[in-house]
Amino acid sequence: MKSKFSSFLWTIIFLSFVLLSSNMVFAQGETFKFRMATLYPRGIGYGEVYSNFAENVKKMSGGRLEIEVIYDGEGVAATEVFSATRTGLVELGAPYQALHAGENPAGVVELGLPGAMADYLQIRSLFNEGGWIEALDEIYAKHNIKYIAEWTSPATYLLTKKPVNSLEDIKKWKLRAPGPYGKMLKNLGASPITMAFGEVYTSLATGVIDGVDGCNIIDHRDGKFYEQAKYLYPLPLAGAQSMPIIANMKAWNKLPADLQEIITMAARWGSDEWAMKSLVWEKKALKEMMDAGVKMSPVPSDVDKAKWLEAGRNVWPEYADKDEGSKRLITIQNDFIKKLDL
């Protein structure tokens, strides 16, 4: 495997030249306008990072490549981001893979299964040193998609309308929990429902669902879900979530090499910005929610902790059997964990 550090260093050198040369006559080159479909509605905190990514690409390309950010509900729904990118309706996408499990099962493993690694540096290393980037590049290519970079978010937590005094309480509850999170909660007797982020608030308010997961604390705050659901379960379903930046393969191949490099580096910078903002925003979001009346459900018993962990890990074999891509990612992850003795 080629050294990622060497590749990263040369990319930095190249982009330094681009930035220093930004006043040169780039207008002589061909210009491009891309649209990027995202998973969040306008006004949600993480949308700022998408906008910054687009602005960075514009600056680094000297205006040769402009990206219009399309937020959920403004032409492409969150549930359509993967297919819109695959078909070329948009040139770039930032999908939430749990909403596209039927189209790309391996994406759910990529997102992060319950019981997987939670440390940010370990996750980044799995992608960039452990072999996931190479595997994902091949997996996404089969869908006419170019895989660009991973953006990793904090742990996801279950927010409910009633306190969870024991896991017996959630049996038969209707909970927004897409993909493996839903399967984990189903193992505990709940009734999982898949729905887009923008549908959650109304569904909580009208009693369609009794709680929501697939969201980190920042998402719960930004979506104002805490106004309808006041109880936060202390154990995370997933220790982290990694979501990709992707491109339609045909559109990607039309770009000159320097613009491809600019998008790739801007996406990597976006990944770091996403993580740093997550650290700051998560603490702030939890305080704001608590100040608004959110309470922690009681500390789970040892029995419930064991049930919770078992319900999550029991999802792994099922996803390994989904397709060859899923099996490959899980095998690489297990080998990586053993190699680093994690």
SULNORDA-V393244 format. One record per backbone hydrogen bond with DSSP energy under -0.5 kcal/mol. NH is the residue of the N-H (numbers start at 0). CO is the residue of the C=O. Records with the same first field share a line. If there is no record, write none. Layout:
NH = CO / CO
//
This chain:
6 = 2
7 = 3
8 = 4
9 = 5
10 = 6
11 = 7
12 = 8
13 = 9
14 = 10
15 = 11
16 = 12
17 = 13
18 = 14
19 = 15
20 = 16
21 = 18
23 = 20
25 = 23
27 = 24
28 = 25
31 = 63
33 = 65
35 = 67
36 = 34 / 91
37 = 69
38 = 93
43 = 40
46 = 43
47 = 44
48 = 45
49 = 45
50 = 46
51 = 47
52 = 48
53 = 49
54 = 50
55 = 51
56 = 52
57 = 53
58 = 54
59 = 55
60 = 56
61 = 58
62 = 57
63 = 60
65 = 31
67 = 33
68 = 66
69 = 35 / 67
70 = 68
71 = 39
72 = 75
73 = 70 / 75
75 = 70
79 = 76
80 = 77
83 = 79
84 = 80
85 = 81
86 = 82
87 = 83
88 = 83
89 = 83
90 = 34
91 = 34
92 = 245
93 = 36
96 = 94
98 = 95
99 = 96
100 = 97
102 = 99
103 = 99
106 = 103
107 = 103 / 104
108 = 104
109 = 105
110 = 106
111 = 107
115 = 112
122 = 118
123 = 119
124 = 120
125 = 121
126 = 122
127 = 123
128 = 124
129 = 124
131 = 125
132 = 126
134 = 130
135 = 131
136 = 132
137 = 133
138 = 134
139 = 135
140 = 136
141 = 137 / 138
142 = 139
143 = 140
144 = 139
145 = 246
146 = 144
147 = 244
148 = 244
150 = 242
151 = 149
152 = 240
155 = 237
156 = 214
158 = 156 / 211
159 = 230
160 = 209
164 = 162
168 = 165
169 = 166
170 = 167
171 = 188
172 = 169
174 = 172 / 190
175 = 210
176 = 174 / 192
180 = 177
181 = 177 / 178
182 = 178
183 = 179
184 = 180
185 = 181
186 = 182
187 = 183 / 184
188 = 185
189 = 184
190 = 172
191 = 189
192 = 174
194 = 192
198 = 195
199 = 195 / 196
200 = 196
202 = 198
203 = 199
204 = 200
205 = 201
206 = 203
207 = 202
208 = 202
209 = 173
210 = 173
211 = 158
212 = 175
216 = 154
219 = 215
220 = 216
221 = 217
222 = 218
223 = 220
224 = 219
225 = 219
226 = 223
227 = 224
228 = 224
230 = 159
231 = 229 / 294
232 = 157 / 230
236 = 155
237 = 155
240 = 152
241 = 110
242 = 150 / 240
244 = 148
245 = 92 / 243
246 = 145
247 = 90
248 = 143
251 = 247
252 = 248
253 = 249 / 250
254 = 250 / 251
258 = 255
259 = 255
260 = 256
261 = 257
262 = 258
263 = 259
264 = 260
265 = 261
266 = 262
267 = 263
268 = 264
269 = 265
270 = 266
271 = 267
272 = 268
273 = 269
274 = 270
275 = 271
276 = 272
277 = 273
278 = 274
279 = 275
280 = 276
281 = 277
282 = 278
283 = 279
284 = 280
285 = 281
286 = 282
287 = 283
288 = 284
289 = 285
290 = 286
291 = 287
292 = 289
293 = 288
294 = 229
296 = 231
304 = 300
305 = 301
306 = 302
307 = 303
308 = 304
309 = 305
310 = 306
311 = 307
312 = 308
313 = 309
314 = 311
315 = 312
316 = 312
317 = 313
318 = 314
319 = 315
320 = 316
321 = 318
322 = 318
326 = 322
327 = 323
328 = 324
329 = 325
330 = 326
331 = 327
332 = 328
333 = 329
334 = 330
335 = 331
336 = 332
337 = 333
338 = 334
339 = 335
340 = 337
341 = 336
//
